[in-house]
């Protein structure tokens, strides 16, 4: 990649290939960043060993690319931050976070736009793209998720009660395993 061909992703700030490829409807990513994310997801879908923390990958990416206020982006940012919270703070396994998202989605009418902090973490999707093996990948995803969650600290007080509430409602069935 030549320097002149690179632009900063307007979501995460990573230096990514310039271009006008496809982007997501409401996730606020530049086309180059969206394409790299697509490659990372492809690896997680193609090789189950890379998919252990798939939900954290999705959550961290969405929370690092909040976009602009709209009903969809408000819902997306809140859901993915709640999911990050249950994994990063409550210690839930990544795969259980998917159920959290499904459960809390029915409260979406109450969600509000959370003004994104000016910095959303140093790590970006490039750090996942550069992982060398499944263990390295999992470590990087976890660090990335932690960084993005910490970056959103100004809104932890809004997210934590939502995470605690949904964790309580799901605690029953979860214990039976
Ligand atoms: Zn980006």
Boltz pocket constraint, residues with backbone or C-beta under 6 A from the ligand:
constraints:
  - pocket:
      binder: B
      contacts: [[A, 9], [A, 10], [A, 11], [A, 12], [A, 13], [A, 14], [A, 28], [A, 29], [A, 30], [A, 33], [A, 34], [A, 64], [A, 65]]
      max_distance: 6.0
